[in-house]
Amino acid sequence: MTIEERITIKGTSDGLIINIGAGSWPRLLEELASHLGQRASFFKGGRVALHVGSRQLTEPQIEMVGHLLTQHHMSLWAIESDEIATQSAATALGLEIGLTSKPLAEASANRSAQDNSIVIQRTLRSGQVISHSGTVVIIGDVNPGAEVKAGGSVIIWGRLRGTVHAGMGEAGDEAVVCALQLAPTQLRINSYITRSPANVSDNDDIVPEMASIQHGQIVAVAWPS
């Protein structure tokens, strides 16, 4: 069993869910630390719910996960488990034990993108690049000089003024790009490219918009409420 089978991470409306499979708990934590370290820019600032299935965990074992996540600038807020003892330990530590949130992804993106979403809770500054095979959700701005590359859709809860390339994967033409202010240096969906008008400025009123491929070109319309 590979590390990808033992440990999986996906985005939800409440943050990230880390699924821990079978194996030695100390070894799994080592693998999780390695996995988080290799993709630190993706996970920094993440709010984590841990799914452990029927695994029985004690309070100290759960605290070990919390300390590990803190070292990677993340926080543990919930434990999802079928094991009553694990639920009791999580409750004693003040963590939630029931998860109802669904994966974050634009409805028009395909299922593979939905199952591989990631949430970034920070502003991207010039020179920073986010590259992910699924849908990317950013809670913050994408400043000029920053770049986002996604196999699926890109959803930005902030201003888009940098560069975005969505639909690089199987989503293709079905991918969308949403932002509270859509003023990209360059916007690309699959093989289609556009730029924002030269007269757009930060002082303009914020109008949430969604860009998608319509009749062979990128078209931006008001973000549906």
N, C-alpha and C positions, 0 to 999 in steps of 0.2 A: 504494500500500500504506500503510495507516494504522499508527500506532505500536502499536495493539493487535495488528496482524498481524505486526509486526516484533519485538515484545517481549511475551512473556506470562509470567505468574508464577503458580505454583500451589503448594499445600502438600503435603508428603509426610510420612511417618513420621519422616524424618530432618531435616526443615526445609523450606526453600523451593527450588524449581527455577525458575530464570530461563531461558527459551528465547530465544535471540537469532537472529533471521532474517537475511535478506539485506540488504546495504547497506554503506555506508562505516563502518568500525569507529569512528573518532572521532565520527562523527555519531550512531551507535547508542549510544555511551557518553553523549553529551549527552542523548539522549532517555531513556535509562535513569535518569540522574541526575534529570531532570525528573519522571519517573514516580514514582520513590522519594520525591522531595521532596513531591509532592502527596499522598502517602498515608503520611507518615512514621510516624504512630501505629500503622499496621497492621504495618509491616515492622521496626520497631525491635527489635533483639535477635535478628533472624533469622539462621539458619545457612543458607548458600546453596550450592547446586550449580548450575553454569552449563552449560547445554546449547547447544552451538554447531554441531552437525551435522558437515558436512564442511569447515567453515572452518579454515584453517591459522592458528594463533596462535603468536607467539613468547613467550618468558618475559616480556619487558617489557610486551607487550600484556596478558598475564594479570595481571601485577602492577598495571597501571592499573585493572583491574576490582577487584582486591583493595583498592586505595587508595580507590576510589570507594565501595565497600561500607562500608569502615571509617568514612568520613565520615558515613554514614547509620546508624552504630551496628549494622552487620551484619558478618558474617564469611564469607569464601569457604573452603569445605572440599573441593570436588570440581569437576572438569571432565569433562563427558561429550561425547566427540567421536569421529567415525569416522576422523579424520585422525591418522596415526601421529605426525607432527611435533608436533601439538598435544598428544597424549598424553604424548610425551616431555618437552615443556616443562612440562606440569603436574606430572609425576612429579619433575622436577628441582627444582620449587618446593615439594615435599613435599605435593602435593595428591593426593587419590584420583581415579581415572579410571573406576571402574565403579560404576554406580548400580543397585540392585536394589529400592529401596523403592517402595511404592505410595502413591497418594493417600490421605490420612487423611480418612475420612468414615464415619459410621455406616452399616452395611450396609443399613438400611431406608430411608435417604434415596435419592432418585432419582439417576440418572446425571449430570444437569446439575449437581447440587449437589456430587457427588464431583469433577467436573472443575474446580471453582471453590472450592477450599478454601484457608483461610489459617490459619497458626499464629502465635499471639501468645505470646511467652515472657516474660511479666511479669505482676505483679499489677495489676489495674485498681482505681484508688482513686476515691473520691467525686468526682463531676463528670466523670469520663472516660467517653466513649461510643465503642463500637466498632460500626460498621455495615458489613455486607458482604453481597453478593448470594448467596453460597454458604454452605458449612459453615464454622463458626468453631471452632477448637481453641485453648483457652487453657491454657497451662502456668503456673499461678499461681492466685491467688484473685480473685474478683469481689466487692469490698467493697460495703457499703451505700452507696447513692448513685451507684454505677457502673452502666452499662447496656450490654447487648449486644443488637444487632439482627442477625438472620441470615435469609437466604432459605432456608437449609437447616437442618441440625441445629447444636446447640451442645454441645461436649464440653469439660468443664472439669476439668483435673487439679489440683484444689484445692477450696476452699470457695466455694459460690455463695451470697452473701448480698445481692447487688444485684438488678437487674431484668434479665430475659431475655425477648426476644420471638423465638422461632424459627418456622420455617415461613412466613416472609413471602413466599417466592417460590413456585416450582412444586412444591416438596416438600410444602407445605401440611400436611395432617394426618399425613403420613408422617414428618415431622421428629421428632426426639427431643432431649431435653436430659439430659445426663449430668453428674454431679459427684461428687467424693469426699464432699462433704457438701452436701446439697440443702436449703438454708434461704433461699430467695429472698424478697426484699421483694415481688416480683410475678413470676410465671412465666406466660408466654403462649406457646401453640403455635397458630399460625394465628389463629383467632378465639376460642379457648378460653382462659380466664384462671383462675388460682388463686394462692393465697398459702400460705406455710408456716405451720404452727401457731405461735401466739404464744409458746409455752413453749420453743421451740428456742433453745439458747444455744451459744456457742463451746466451752463445757466439756463438752457432750454428746459421746459416742463418735462417731467418724467412721464412717458407714456409706455406702459408695458406692451411689448410686441412679440410676435412669434413669426419666425422666418421658416419657410418650407419651400419645397420644389413644386411649382405650379406651371404646367404647360411648358416645360423645358427651361424654366428660369427660376431664380430665387425671388420669392415674393414675401414681404413683411406685412402683417396685418395686426390689428389690435389683439392683445393676448386675451383669449376667451375667459370670461369670469365664471 
